[in-house]
Amino acid sequence: MTSLTLDTPALAQQYDEISDPQYEHGQFLLQALSLKAGDQLLDIGAGTGRLSELAARHHVGPHGQVTALEPLPLRVEIARKRASANHTAEVGQGEDLSRYADGQFDAVILNSVYHWLPDKARVLAEAFRVLKPGGRIGISSAARERPHDIQQIISRALGQNGLGRGHAIGSTPYKVSFAELAKQLEHAGFLVDEIRIRRFADRFPNTQAALDFSAASSFGNFLNEFLPDVRSSLLADIHHALAQYRQADGSLLLYRNLLFAVGKKPNA
């Protein structure tokens, strides 16, 4: 089971410094939500608040409001350093939005967080409740049918070591398919405007940087289910496999495939 207690100050700070991939693809979601000046946005799983800060500065304007909600207190501490008159950061989870009123928000965003949520129905139900009629939801998530390069590398390393892995542990433990995401949104009451898979190219200066990103973005859950000696062996194998992705300049080129979905709460 994924743990929310393994984060450290070093991991939180490292994530803030190297989270460009998630920050960059999160901007696609912001654009798809078509935010207007004065809108109220809830960012569920906001991490260290980089995307929330961008939305507050450039999308909702000084009369709008962005609320960054994140379950990891160490990352909220960093997000609060970015706070402003129209941008706040709070500790909390998408499964319980009881602090917010019905119809409080114009939009809800879940950027690279949906694949961490075991109870998706509850999160979607809460998001639906706090959205105004006509409000929009934007989701990006790892795609079950098109795993990231790093996920395929890890799966091969596990197989070579005769190891299995439960679906509810590790990185992106609760992935969904295109069809599953559409069904979940519709079951929650949303009208699905768009679902697509986007492919992103990530460049890392070296193999360690790629592993650092995996560790920081999974807040201590990266290969954490294995004993230290087994984990060390797996990391060595993954390091070796990553070398195959090295480019002429020495950098690594890896691809991610993400589901992007935008839905709307009916007007009536």
PEFENWO-V30248 format. One line per field, one symbol per residue. ss: DSSP state (@ for helix, = for strand, . for the rest). phi: phi as a letter, one per 40 degrees, with the letter a starting at -180 (. if undefined). A space follows every 50 residues. Layout:
ss=???
phi=???
This chain:
ss=........@@@@@@@@@@.@@@@@@@@@@@@@.......=====.....@ @@@@@@@@......======..@@@@@@@@...=..=====......... ....=======..@@@...@@@@@@@@@@@=============.....@@ @@@@@@@@@@...............=.@@@@@@@@@@..=========== ====..@@@@@@@@@@@..........@@@@@@@@@@@@@@@@@@=.... .==============...
phi=.cbcbccbdccccccccbcddccccccccdcccfcbdgcbbbbcgcgcgc cccccccbbbgcccabbcbaccdcccdccccccacbabbbcibccbbccb cdgcbcabbbcfbdccccbcccccccccccccdgcbbbbbadcdcbccdc cccccccccccgbbaccbbgcfcbcbcdcccccccccchccccababbbb cbbbcacccccccccccbfgccfccbcdccccccccccdccccccccdcg cbbbbbbbcbbbbbcdca
